[in-house]
Amino acid sequence: MLLSIACEFLSLEYHITQINTIERIKELNNRNIIDKKFATELIESFDTLLSIRLKSMLESKELSEETI
């Protein structure tokens, strides 16, 4: 996911050791690299994207099981 890659890049640049995307976003906010509102929006967006991805994966699995 592009959002994860962007957070990873910023974490490398600012020497952030967290490996979880949400924890990286929180740490970027704690260090005032991004503001709280933007951090909150990023976390909400990331959660939404993960939910959509999970639903898609589950639907794909269900479809493949139906065709067997």
N, C-alpha and C positions, 0 to 999 in steps of 0.2 A: 504494500500500500504506500502510495506517495507520501501520505502524512507521516507514517512511521519512519520513512527514509529521511524526511525533512527534520524530524525530531532527533534522529540518530546523528545527522550531520551537525546540528546545533549542539548536541551533547558532546560530540568530539571537539568542536571548536571551543566550547566553554568548559571542557574537562568535567563533564557531568558523568558520574559513574553508574547511575540507574540504568537498568536494562529494559524496563517496562515502559512502553510509550506514554502511558498516563502519568507514571512517576516522573518521567523526563519532562513532561509538560509542566507538572507541578513545580519541579525544581527550577525550570526556566522562569517561572513566575516568581518563585521565592528569591531568585537572584535579580529580579527586576529586568530581565531580558525581554520578557513579554508581560503585558499588563493582565490583571486578574480577569477582566471581561473577556479578553481574547483567549486566555487559558481555559476559561469555562466553556467558551464556544468550541474550542478545539477538542476538548474532552467529550462534549456532547456529540460533536460530529463524528469523532472516532468511535464512540459507542454505537451510534446509529449505523455507521458503515459496517462495524463488526456484526451487528444484528442482521443487517441485510445479507451479508456474506454467509452467516450461519444458516439463515432461512433458505438461501439458495442452495447451499450444500446439502441440507436436509431434503429439500424437494428433489434435488438431483438423485440422491440416494434412494428415495422412495420410488421415483420413476424407474430407476434401474432395477430395483427389486421387483416391480410390477411386471417387467418384461421377461423375467426369468421363468 
